[in-house]
Amino acid sequence: MKIRPEYPSRIPDQGTAAGPRPAADARAAGAMLNACDALLGRALERGLRDAPALIHRDSIYSYGALAAMVDRFGLALKEAGIKTGERVLFMLKDTPELVTGFLATIKVGGVAIALNTRYAAAELRYAIADSGSRTLFIDPDFLPVLEQATAEGARRPSLLVVCSDEGNPAAPAIALDAFLGSRAGTLDSAPTAPDDMAFWIYTSGTTGMPKAAMHRHRDVLLADRHMGEMFGIKAGDKLFSSSKLFFSFALTHCLLGGLRLGASLILDDRWPRGEAVAEVVARHRPDVMFSVPTIYRNLLAEGHAEREPFRAVRCFVSAGERLPANLFERWRAATSRPIFDGIGATETLFLFLANTPAAFRAGATGRPQPEVELRLVDDRDRPICEPGKLGVLWVRMGSVSAGYWNQPEKSRASFEDGWYRTGDMFSFDADGWWYHHGRGDDLLKISGQWVSPLEIEDCALSTAGVNDVAVVGVPNEDGLTRLTMFVVAAEDRDEAALATQIQDRLKASLSIYKCPRNILFVDEVPRTATGKLQRFRLRAVAEALRGEGAGTSPAPTPAPPPLGRESSRAAAPGHAGGAAAGRSSPS
């Protein structure tokens, strides 16, 4: 793997025209912008120095206090020799230390990277090598993963800072307090141009190793219209995201967008479970909550959603995966509030399609947001202008990534003249509403017809007792694609009876070729740390079970291959309504 030893602040030329390139004449003309100033500096200029910026457990940090913390952290980074354009890694939980370090890195001209705290050793090893970073701030809980990642001569950051209140770490690592020292004073922002690199976000890696999407200082400016104008977020609002800050949805709409608008960010360092999310909402009373369909579904299933604290939230926003119409209706019935679904990407930061308080429709992904251009094309790159016809979506907006670090071929395939190719299939209707049909490679050809798994999943989710569902296609012995459905049932449901009810619902609502022949019940469906469904893991299970004749014999089915870091086991299958019903449970 080629590692760049230098630390360029400007976007390296990778043969793509993904937006304007920085130029020396921009500096000469005085067109300077540092994203930290655009976030914190703007709040201070608006007189919000004493207003709450961060809320973490029992502590509240004002904008003035946060600015001082950022300056102290930045002074320490400069003394450590962090250069302009140098990458700094953070593998931290959602804490004030993560926010402070992230902003300080940007302020001194470095490139901040918040890593997925659920990385396996191989993924962390890759990110360290790919970024070329020599500096890592890490929570002690993740040190075992780091040890595995850097074993056998793999690259190890030379400056390792452990963020903990529990004594000094083993050398050569140092504690955060020792790194920061007793520094005090103000720090001038590095003279960066709008198109210089400010931060990277690694993609969730659903199709391979993560790619680093490079973002510039100017990319934060869209918050004014996308969050202020469209969602009515204003200074003084309290924002909470159940998704963690390494996820672009949370990083953009809470940390970047929230600070830009003078709002307060509620931080929770625990992994988002239904009970923990409900506790935060009850304790801190957010005005706006950002989450994903899985969490909204769990809050309903666990009985939290109908409680008063959720009814007091002004605005619920969802992204990460499509929000089924049934889930929208159930949430609205429980809370008297709609969920505003939308879609963005690591490569775009902000949502490019969204429902908003001014206009929303159950089951729709949304309408184009301000300053967003969309282009829908068929498999021959011809524009689609007909409502209802599926195509691949291209997006152009001011926050589109400059490309993928060190991956010129993938950058050329995904970025062109400021446009980003999403790889997702969409359609639009005559009223201007857009609909997400999943990734292009998730579409299945059944009986000569293209089928979207999302349509089938939405239908199954409307069956009482179904908590989650995923549909995949695998070839049979004749090479024809056949559908398998994985279902997470409510605890009190009889699986055989539920399989019959699901089949009845599917047959009453969909064409027969869209009705899966096999239904397998699982404890959970595999998702990335950002909530995206990992269909490839379910396809492997379905193929293994098909080879063993799952669902066609009452004999116990051997365990299929492991689901990544978890294992999967299958018990004796049953039969229901003509569909094979089996049991496969990640342990």
KAZISUL-V621428 format. One record per run of one state. SS is the DSSP state (a for helix, b for strand, c for the rest). FROM is the first residue (numbers start at 1). LEN is the number of residues. If there is no record, write none. Layout:
BEGIN
ss: (SS	SS)
from: (FROM	FROM)
len: (LEN	LEN)
END
This chain:
BEGIN
ss: (c	b	c	a	c	b	c	a	c	b	c	b	a	c	b	c	a	c	b	c	a	c	b	c	a	c	b	c	b	a	c	b	c	b	c	b	a	c	b	c	a	c	b	c	a	c	b	c	a	c	a	c	b	c	a	c	b	c	b	c	b	c	b	c	b	c	b	c	b	c	b	c	b	c	a	b	c	b	c	b	a	c	b	c	b	c	a	c	b	c	b	c	a	c	a	c	b	c	b	c	b	c	a	c	b	c	b	c)
from: (1	10	11	24	29	32	33	35	46	52	57	59	63	80	87	92	96	108	111	115	121	132	135	139	140	150	159	163	174	176	181	193	194	196	203	212	217	232	238	242	248	261	264	268	274	285	288	292	293	302	308	312	315	319	325	336	339	344	353	355	356	357	359	360	366	369	373	378	383	384	391	397	404	405	408	415	417	419	429	434	440	443	444	447	449	452	453	462	466	476	481	490	495	510	512	515	518	522	527	528	533	534	535	548	568	577	579	587)
len: (9	1	13	5	3	1	2	11	6	5	2	4	17	7	5	4	12	3	4	6	11	3	4	1	10	9	4	11	2	5	12	1	2	7	9	5	15	6	4	6	13	3	4	6	11	3	4	1	9	6	4	3	4	6	11	3	5	9	2	1	1	2	1	6	3	4	5	5	1	7	6	7	1	3	7	2	2	10	5	6	3	1	3	2	3	1	9	4	10	5	9	5	15	2	3	3	4	5	1	5	1	1	13	20	9	2	8	1)
END
